[in-house]
Amino acid sequence: MKAMLKQEVADAAGVSLRTLHRWCEPYREELLRMGWQPKMILLPPHIVKFLSDKFCIDVP
């Protein structure tokens, strides 16, 4: 897994950035513990992996 922009993750999921944010809301506390920040643009690899596992996103 590699670091990706939030927009790239949203594109891979086929949704808008706003929808991706809404999907992440139930996992907010867990993401914050992992080092995620709401204004973060470049997501680290471990957060990209978490999101791809949770939402079944096929990231390249």
Summary of the structure (lengths in Angstrom):
residues: 60
radius of gyration: 10.1
end to end distance: 8.4
largest distance: 26.5
contacts: 141
relative contact order: 0.27
helix: 60%
strand: 7%
